[in-house]
Structure formats: C-alpha cells, structure tokens
Amino acid sequence: MKILALLANILLVCYAFPVQSQSPYILNGSATQTSCNCYVLTQDVTFTSGTAWNKNKINLNQSFNYVFDVFLGCNTDGADGIGFILQTKGTNLGANGQGIGFKGISPSLGVIIDTYQNYDENDPPYDHVAIQMNGVSDHNSPNNLAGPVTVLPNVNNIKDCKWHLFRINWDATTKHLEISVDNQYRLSIDKDLVNDIFGGDPEVLWGFAGSTGGSHNLQQFCAALRPEFGFTSQQIYCEGTPVTFTDNSSSFGTITRWWWDFGDGTQSSVAQPAPHDYPAAGNYTVKLVIQDNSGCISDTLKSPFTLGSYPKVDFGPAPYCLGANQSMTDETQVTVGTPATWSWQWDDGTSSTGSSPAPPYTQPGPHAVALTVTTTQGCSSSATKTVLFSETPDITATGSNVCLGVATDFSSTNETPGIAISKYVWKFGDGQMGMGQSLQHQYADTGLYQATMYGLSSEGCASPVVPVPVKVNNVYAQAGKDTIIAVGQPLQLRAGWTQPGVTYHWQPATGLSDPYSDHPVAYLQSDQTYGLTLTSPEGCTATDFIHIKVYTGPEFYVPNAFTPNNDGRNDVFRAIAPGVQHLDFFCVWNRWGQLVFKSTDLPGGWDGTVRGQPAPADTYVWMVEGVDYLGRRFSRKGTVTLIR
C-alpha cells in the first residue's frame, strides 16, 4: 500500500507539473544544461569557461529581485569562480582563467564570486565577492565598486560542496543594488546603472559566466527554485491545535503551483493552505514541491514535523526528606515531544525553574507545590500536589566479630528519638537481608562482611545508610607431624597455620624455648606430647597435638625381621633414625648379592617386593648410611629375616 501511495504521489506531480525542456539561456563554451533550471558552467577540468546568457533582456528602469543557487565546487584548492553579469555586448562572450568570463567586457556590471587569489588583481587570500564594472577585475581599480568581502561571514572557503542561495536585489527607484548569500547581507552600492555604466540604455543582457585556469572546480548555478515553509508566529504545535503552514519558498521566477503533503494522507495545492488539523499527536514528514512560471519543478522538500502531546505532569519525591540532600524530581510523561521548561510554584510565594530544583522549606510539614511543564512543541500542562516535608532520622548500628559457627549480634540505635522508626533494614553483605532493630545472623564462611543498615521513619524518610563491617574468623591448630629425635637434639616446632592477632600456647612448657611462640625449639631427654592451642581476638580456639619419640642417638635402629603380609603389623622393613638429618642410602641385598631395595628418604622402607613381585622368605643383608644433626657421617649394617 505504501508503494502504491508513493507511485500515486509521483504521478500527481508529473501530471500536475508538465516539464518545460526549452532553455531560456544561450549557452557558450563548456556550459551545459543539467535540468530544467540548472546549468553547469565549468566541469572540474583546467582552462575552461562557460557562459549562460538569458534570451530576454532586463530593463534596469524596473526593479528586480533575482535569486539563484550557486555551487562553487568541492575541491578546496580549486578555482576560479563565477559571476552574475549585466552587459550589452552580446551573447557569445566569455574567457577562461582569472577573468572569470567578465574581464574585458565593457560596458558591464559584474557581481563576481572569486575563489582564487590573483596577486596581480590585488585579490585577498580568501574566497570573496565584489561588485565591479566595465570588465576590470583589479580590486585597486576605480572600477571596483564594492568589496571584496568573504562570500559568507567568517567563512574563508566557499568551495564546500554545498549549494548557496545567491540573491541580487535591484531597486530602480532608489538606484540601490544589494547582494546577499544564504540570506545574509554581504555588500551593496548606490549607483545609477543606466546612466553611469550603460550610457542611458536601460535594456541589458544578463547571465552567468564561470572559468577555470591551472586550478579547477565543478561550478554550477540554478535559477532558484527552492521550496521552503514555516509556521505562523508564536505557533504551538500540540494535539488538537490546527497548524498553519506558510510558504517561504525562494524562486527566480514566479511560483505558479504548489503541492503540499502534510504526512497524514492529506494534500493541498494552494499557496497558503488552510490551518491543518492532524488526527493525533505524532511525528510527521511534511513535503512541498513548487513549480515556477518557466515550467520548472523543484525537488521535493521533506521536513520532519512533530505535533506534540500534552504532558501528564507528576513529580516527587513523596515525602520530601529534609537534610537528606534531596531535590524535587520531575516524573512527567510525554507521549510525543520532549519536556523543555519547568516552572515550580511554592506555597510561600517563591518559584523555581529546572527539572530538579531544591525547595525553599527547612521545617517539616505539608506544603502545596505546583509544577507546569512545557515541551519543545509548546505544549503545557500543570499539576498541584500536597507534599509532606519530613525530617530525616539518624541511626547508628553495630555488629559483633565472631567465630565461624557463632551468630553475629547486630543492633541499632535511633539517635533522633523525636522521629518514630517503622523499619530497620539490614543487608548482611552475603546476599541476605533482615528486619529489626536488633537481630542475629549466622554466616556460612569466614571473611570480612560489609553489612549495612538504614532506618525508615513512619513518614517514609530513610536514614543515611550506616556501614557495619563485621569479621567472621576461625583458627586452625596444626602442631605438625609426629616425629622422632635423638636425646638432646634441638627440634624446631612450628605452627602450620598463622594469622595476625592470633595467640599461640604450647603445653606443657617442658623443654621449650618459648611456649607462646608460633615456632619454639624443643630440647628433650624423653618422649613428649605437646598440645598447641590457638586463640583469635574473637575468642575462637583450636588445639592440636604432636607426639615426639626420643631415642638415644644419633643412631639407626633396624629390626631383625618383618612380615609383609598386609596385616598392618611389621609389614615394612625400615630404619628408625633419631638424630639423623640426611640419609645417604638404605640398601637391601639377597643372599646372592643382588640389590632388591634402595632408598635415600627418611623414614623410607622396603615392603618385601622386588620389581612388584613378593620376595621369597629368606635372610637378607642391609646397610644404612647417613649424616646426623651434628654433621657427622656414620653407617650400620646387618641382616633381616623376611617371614611369610
């Protein structure tokens, strides 16, 4: 359906506006016609020129307001420019290079847009426009009537790949010629053109000339046919309000036809459409096409237009909590459009603007607040509400550090007794929450938890959030593996788990260098069992034991028989080596001198197998050698019986 509608619109334009193909201009040089009202003077090539002279002279005793679109190219270093020229010499004139097709034509008047700096003509370093006469393009000549000035205010380069509106306005009564570009005044002269330039002949030829030299650009002009529309002054664009569109189109000739499409399926073909009622608020695309008296049809102007909806005004907060660093908040909803201005009225007679102002109240109590919201489309709505301004409570809170498995005690205190608290809200830092002024919570693991809490007053104001960090700790006593030593051999004890703040206590203190150290040294004469107790700052305790067997030594104690039958008793043949810190080797041979076992580890041990198979019951020879804790090397040897 959309495609059919588009085709219908195209057909409407084609049938309503028949195209006139005959050109009103005589073209010379490189000039070519590209559309009904547009012409290329020069292609983007070097040393070329083109002119377009209108077939109909103009009478300078009559005023005219000519509007053209000009295009100076996309090559920012290109040249040379174009000129609007009045002359009486003929319709086959023109030249390339810096003269821009104007140089040497006399009598003449030229409005020259020059895009190249020629030093011998005293050109400024920027693209410029000037009014000159009698084919003289030197700006220091008396024939330079006005300018040069920048083509656009504060724009040095007009070769910007854009079309610009070029207006030449002649008032025959006041003899005033005024030039504007893009509707911005650029320069003017007051001069009797008929008598001062053209010898009393008011009938002159007119047209455009353009040229390139060593530098070049695509240079074009169009007899302006530019659709444009606006709105009546102080128009609001809101649902339910008729919209009045005004035609502001620019045209070289007289506009004879209009085609409007208002974007809601409604069209019009008059210059000034009647105020239009849209069916609903929304975003529409308005189109306008115009035709002039030469039969040329403009491009289609497509302009987005928003018909706004009226705001549904709402605001907060409720309540407003004094002392909580709050501001008023706009909660207005607009279906179509954007809020642009806010006007707040307080019941003390003052007012504020902006979407989130601070109200003027410092004492608690109800106040009437009014808000008016206006959208960018001018749609306004208002609402008035009674807002309760309430005091903000102040709460303090604590939490106990505990041992794992013990619940943490949390408690809070209302420091503002005059404000009733309806809720105490806790977040324990482990994803769990709780309610209550005092409560307990048990954590599943050790760690430092960043708990928080806040209180909510009976009027709905929340206190500042209070951080309550709590620590859940635990201790792990690790006294070490049971071991053997020689009589008098120093034994370095060491707690296998340490943490700052934890205390250590070895019991009994017999033979210890420091029973409260985490790494005391023991000197023993007999077997001893020590208990290690750890205590954390939270009171967490744990105890572990180490059993120490003391032998006369240093020595190797080796049994004379073993029974590797996997009954858990005497299954492994090993050497007990009190006082030996390093084992060189522990070897076992069979009766034929074959090595059946070797180890360099303490305690080591032979399980009675050879290459994974049970060794036969027999008597075997062993030898052991090592270094004691004093650095002395010694060895022992003997026999052992394997019993099966």
C-alpha positions, 0 to 999 in steps of 0.5 A, a space after each residue: 500500500 505504501 508503494 502504491 501511495 508513493 507511485 500515486 504521489 509521483 504521478 500527481 506531480 508529473 501530471 500536475 507539473 508538465 516539464 518545460 525542456 526549452 532553455 531560456 539561456 544561450 549557452 557558450 563554451 563548456 556550459 551545459 544544461 543539467 535540468 530544467 533550471 540548472 546549468 553547469 558552467 565549468 566541469 572540474 577540468 583546467 582552462 575552461 569557461 562557460 557562459 549562460 546568457 538569458 534570451 530576454 533582456 532586463 530593463 534596469 528602469 524596473 526593479 528586480 529581485 533575482 535569486 539563484 543557487 550557486 555551487 562553487 565546487 568541492 575541491 578546496 584548492 580549486 578555482 576560479 569562480 563565477 559571476 552574475 553579469 549585466 552587459 550589452 555586448 552580446 551573447 557569445 562572450 566569455 574567457 577562461 582563467 582569472 577573468 572569470 568570463 567578465 574581464 574585458 567586457 565593457 560596458 558591464 556590471 559584474 557581481 563576481 564570486 572569486 575563489 582564487 587569489 590573483 596577486 596581480 588583481 590585488 585579490 585577498 587570500 580568501 574566497 570573496 565577492 565584489 561588485 565591479 564594472 566595465 570588465 576590470 577585475 583589479 580590486 585597486 581599480 576605480 572600477 571596483 565598486 564594492 568589496 571584496 568581502 568573504 562570500 559568507 561571514 567568517 567563512 574563508 572557503 566557499 568551495 564546500 560542496 554545498 549549494 548557496 542561495 545567491 540573491 541580487 536585489 535591484 531597486 530602480 527607484 532608489 538606484 540601490 543594488 544589494 547582494 546577499 548569500 544564504 540570506 545574509 547581507 554581504 555588500 551593496 552600492 548606490 549607483 545609477 546603472 543606466 546612466 553611469 555604466 550603460 550610457 542611458 540604455 536601460 535594456 541589458 543582457 544578463 547571465 552567468 559566466 564561470 572559468 577555470 585556469 591551472 586550478 579547477 572546480 565543478 561550478 554550477 548555478 540554478 535559477 532558484 527554485 527552492 521550496 521552503 515553509 514555516 509556521 505562523 508566529 508564536 505557533 504551538 504545535 500540540 494535539 488538537 491545535 490546527 497548524 498553519 503552514 506558510 510558504 517561504 519558498 525562494 524562486 527566480 521566477 514566479 511560483 505558479 503551483 504548489 503541492 503540499 503533503 502534510 504526512 497524514 494522507 492529506 494534500 493541498 495545492 494552494 499557496 497558503 493552505 488552510 490551518 491543518 488539523 492532524 488526527 493525533 499527536 505524532 511525528 510527521 514528514 511534511 513535503 512541498 514541491 513548487 513549480 515556477 512560471 518557466 515550467 520548472 519543478 523543484 525537488 521535493 522538500 521533506 521536513 520532519 514535523 512533530 505535533 506534540 502531546 500534552 504532558 501528564 505532569 507528576 513529580 516527587 519525591 513523596 515525602 520530601 526528606 529534609 537534610 537528606 540532600 534531596 531535590 524535587 524530581 520531575 516524573 512527567 510523561 510525554 507521549 510525543 515531544 520532549 519536556 523543555 521548561 519547568 516552572 515550580 510554584 511554592 506555597 510561600 510565594 517563591 518559584 523555581 525553574 529546572 527539572 530538579 530544583 531544591 525547595 525553599 522549606 527547612 521545617 517539616 510539614 505539608 506544603 502545596 507545590 505546583 509544577 507546569 511543564 512545557 515541551 519543545 512543541 509548546 505544549 503545557 500542562 500543570 499539576 498541584 500536589 500536597 507534599 509532606 516535608 519530613 525530617 530525616 532520622 539518624 541511626 547508628 548500628 553495630 555488629 559483633 566479630 565472631 567465630 565461624 559457627 557463632 551468630 553475629 549480634 547486630 543492633 541499632 540505635 535511633 539517635 533522633 528519638 523525636 522521629 518514630 522508626 517503622 523499619 530497620 533494614 539490614 543487608 548482611 553483605 552475603 546476599 541476605 537481608 533482615 528486619 529489626 532493630 536488633 537481630 542475629 545472623 549466622 554466616 556460612 564462611 569466614 571473611 570480612 562482611 560489609 553489612 549495612 543498615 538504614 532506618 525508615 521513619 513512619 513518614 517514609 524518610 530513610 536514614 543515611 545508610 550506616 556501614 557495619 563491617 563485621 569479621 567472621 574468623 576461625 583458627 586452625 591448630 596444626 602442631 605438625 607431624 609426629 616425629 622422632 629425635 635423638 636425646 638432646 637434639 634441638 627440634 624446631 616446632 612450628 605452627 602450620 597455620 598463622 594469622 595476625 592477632 592470633 595467640 599461640 600456647 604450647 603445653 606443657 612448657 617442658 623443654 621449650 624455648 618459648 611456649 607462646 611462640 608460633 615456632 619454639 625449639 624443643 630440647 628433650 631427654 624423653 618422649 613428649 606430647 605437646 598440645 598447641 592451642 590457638 586463640 583469635 581476638 574473637 575468642 575462637 580456639 583450636 588445639 592440636 597435638 604432636 607426639 615426639 619419640 626420643 631415642 638415644 642417638 644419633 643412631 639407626 635402629 633396624 629390626 631383625 625381621 618383618 612380615 609383609 603380609 598386609 596385616 598392618 603389623 611389621 609389614 615394612 622393613 625400615 630404619 628408625 633414625 633419631 638424630 639423623 638429618 640426611 640419609 645417604 642410602 638404605 640398601 637391601 641385598 639377597 643372599 646372592 648379592 643382588 640389590 632388591 631395595 634402595 632408598 635415600 628418604 627418611 623414614 623410607 622402607 622396603 615392603 618385601 617386593 622386588 620389581 612388584 613381585 613378593 620376595 621369597 622368605 629368606 635372610 637378607 643383608 642391609 646397610 644404612 648410611 647417613 649424616 646426623 644433626 651434628 654433621 657427622 657421617 656414620 653407617 650400620 649394617 646387618 641382616 633381616 629375616 623376611 617371614 611369610 
